[in-house]
Amino acid sequence: MKRPGVNFYGLRHTFRTIADEVSNRSAVGRIMGRENGGDIATYNREQIDDDCLQRVTEHVRSWLFATR
């Protein structure tokens, strides 16, 4: 982890970029800890289905460990 240009912000940015390919902003936001991002829809959402959260994490995991 100790390399130039590799930091927590960079990891979050990469996660968000790849996770957004799943097209579920609510699930991605919840995983990233942004429960109330100023969007009224986030205040009205009671829960996000575990399947949605898992779909996002599996997509990122597949991208991360893909054989290139």
Number of C-alpha atoms within 10 A of each C-alpha: 7 6 6 6 9 10 12 10 10 11 11 11 12 13 18 17 11 17 24 17 12 15 10 14 14 18 26 23 18 16 16 12 10 13 16 14 12 9 9 9 10 16 11 9 11 7 10 11 9 9 10 15 17 13 16 23 19 13 15 21 14 11 13 11 8 8 6 4
